[in-house]
């Protein structure tokens, strides 16, 4: 009987040891000009899907009230990611623009320089490697 328990315990240990490690990411949004509307975050590991996460079935999206600018993503597999953040002040579920220039706030992980259009995935890329990961994204407003 003791041998059975030892074998069973060893099997559980091996199964737990073979589990894929997962990480947790907190995104702290700084520099919001108001608490109106919603903060929308798109997190992707696919460079082709960045920044809008289009056609990425594995992308993670979060929406929180602008008055609560801390978002969490749990159970992320280790790897490279990039995040795009939008302050949807009027709650219409899109980034409003005038002549292609954003009227609402936006930001990206690692806070890369933004010139004409969004940065490339490589400029916003960061690594999730353990349980506790944090990115602070500074919002930018053009108007």
PAPADREN-892743 format. One line per 4 residues: number of its first residue (from 0); their letters; for each residue z, y, x of C-alpha. Coordinates in nm, 4 decimals. Example, Ala and Ser with C-alpha at 12.3 -4.5 7.8 and 13.67 -1.06 7.14 Angstrom:
// residues 2
0> AS> 0.7800:-0.4500:1.2300; 0.7140:-0.1060:1.3670
This chain:
// residues 143
0> XXXX> 0.0000:0.0000:0.0000; 0.0870:0.2424:0.2822; -0.2494:0.1698:0.4457; -0.4292:0.2577:0.1202
4> XXXX> -0.2466:0.5907:0.0980; -0.3313:0.6687:0.4609; -0.6995:0.5855:0.4089; -0.7083:0.7938:0.0882
8> XXXX> -0.5395:1.0882:0.2603; -0.7823:1.0640:0.5536; -1.0754:1.0648:0.3116; -0.9454:1.3790:0.1411
12> XXXX> -0.8932:1.5445:0.4789; -1.2487:1.4611:0.5856; -1.3894:1.5929:0.2593; -1.1951:1.9177:0.2905
16> XXXX> -1.2920:1.9529:0.6545; -1.6593:1.9066:0.5683; -1.6582:2.1796:0.3025; -1.8810:2.4784:0.3649
20> XXXX> -1.6734:2.7759:0.4759; -1.6875:3.0758:0.2451; -1.6124:3.4397:0.2928; -1.4925:3.7313:0.0870
24> XXXX> -1.6433:4.0774:0.1027; -1.5001:4.4041:-0.0219; -1.7309:4.7017:-0.0629; -1.5505:5.0353:-0.0650
28> XXXX> -1.7673:5.3165:-0.2024; -1.6770:5.6579:-0.0588; -1.7962:6.0079:-0.1360; -1.8630:5.9789:-0.5086
32> XXXX> -1.9206:6.3222:-0.6587; -1.7774:6.2239:-0.9965; -1.6111:5.9406:-1.1863; -1.8917:5.9456:-1.4447
36> XXXX> -2.1029:5.6362:-1.5051; -2.1193:5.3115:-1.3151; -2.1452:5.1960:-0.9547; -2.4075:4.9246:-0.9141
40> XXXX> -2.4139:4.7093:-0.6008; -2.6786:4.4602:-0.4987; -2.5919:4.2190:-0.2164; -2.8648:4.0032:-0.0656
44> XXXX> -2.9268:3.7824:0.2360; -3.3053:3.7983:0.1841; -3.4769:4.0748:0.3867; -3.7764:4.0610:0.1509
48> XXXX> -3.5555:4.1350:-0.1523; -3.3726:4.4345:-0.0037; -3.2804:4.6890:-0.1363; -3.3385:4.6161:-0.5065
52> XXXX> -3.2736:4.2386:-0.4981; -3.5930:4.1752:-0.6935; -3.6961:3.8095:-0.7031; -3.3794:3.6944:-0.5254
56> XXXX> -3.2060:3.4339:-0.7388; -2.9211:3.4189:-0.4857; -2.8498:3.7933:-0.4872; -2.5065:3.9012:-0.6042
60> XXXX> -2.4764:4.2040:-0.8292; -2.1662:4.3917:-0.9393; -2.1130:4.6847:-1.1728; -1.7850:4.8740:-1.1914
64> XXXX> -1.6803:5.2039:-1.3452; -1.7301:5.4900:-1.0997; -1.3576:5.5594:-1.1205; -1.2909:5.2221:-0.9500
68> XXXX> -1.5011:5.2336:-0.6314; -1.3866:4.9032:-0.4794; -1.5908:4.5899:-0.5467; -1.5316:4.2343:-0.4328
72> XXXX> -1.7631:3.9414:-0.3703; -1.5980:3.6015:-0.3273; -1.7208:3.2618:-0.2080; -2.0027:3.3962:0.0093
76> XXXX> -2.1585:3.1524:0.2545; -2.1472:3.2777:0.6143; -2.4549:3.4723:0.7190; -2.6286:3.8075:0.7348
80> XXXX> -2.6275:4.0320:0.4279; -2.7201:4.3863:0.3275; -2.5881:4.5875:0.0344; -2.7492:4.8660:-0.1663
84> XXXX> -2.5287:5.0876:-0.3833; -2.6273:5.3208:-0.6652; -2.4145:5.5685:-0.8606; -2.5693:5.5427:-1.2068
88> XXXX> -2.4028:5.8554:-1.3438; -2.5738:5.8486:-1.6831; -2.5503:5.4696:-1.7292; -2.9216:5.4120:-1.7912
92> XXXX> -2.9306:5.1139:-1.5498; -3.1768:5.2730:-1.3042; -3.1895:5.5249:-1.0220; -3.3235:5.8493:-1.1683
96> XXXX> -3.5678:6.0407:-0.9474; -3.7710:6.3627:-0.9416; -4.0991:6.3320:-0.7507; -3.9591:6.0150:-0.5890
100> XXXX> -3.6398:6.1852:-0.4699; -3.3188:6.0303:-0.6087; -3.1210:6.2493:-0.8511; -2.8273:6.0074:-0.8467
104> XXXX> -2.6180:5.8857:-0.5559; -2.7174:5.5978:-0.3305; -2.5918:5.4281:-0.0171; -2.6314:5.1213:0.2004
108> XXXX> -2.4108:4.8933:0.4049; -2.3538:5.0163:0.7618; -2.4558:5.3671:0.6414; -2.7931:5.3832:0.8208
112> XXXX> -2.9927:5.7035:0.8526; -3.2167:5.7496:0.5489; -3.5376:5.9436:0.5955; -3.8313:5.8686:0.3666
116> XXXX> -3.7419:5.5736:0.1485; -3.4725:5.3121:0.1835; -3.3797:5.1643:0.5212; -3.4997:4.8242:0.6303
120> XXXX> -3.2768:4.5201:0.5890; -3.2067:4.5137:0.9647; -3.0567:4.8653:0.9548; -2.8135:4.7710:0.6762
124> XXXX> -2.7435:4.4148:0.7900; -2.3896:4.2962:0.8535; -2.2396:3.9541:0.9019; -2.0002:3.7660:0.6776
128> XXXX> -1.8242:3.5248:0.9058; -1.4755:3.4721:0.7698; -1.2497:3.5239:0.4746; -1.1895:3.8972:0.5058
132> XXXX> -1.4909:4.1263:0.5407; -1.5173:4.4909:0.4418; -1.7965:4.7442:0.4244; -1.7466:5.1108:0.3466
136> XXXX> -2.0562:5.2704:0.1960; -2.0842:5.6502:0.1944; -2.2731:5.7814:-0.1057; -2.5541:6.0318:-0.0558
140> XXX> -2.6773:6.2842:-0.3087; -3.0033:6.4748:-0.2650; -2.9449:6.7195:-0.5549
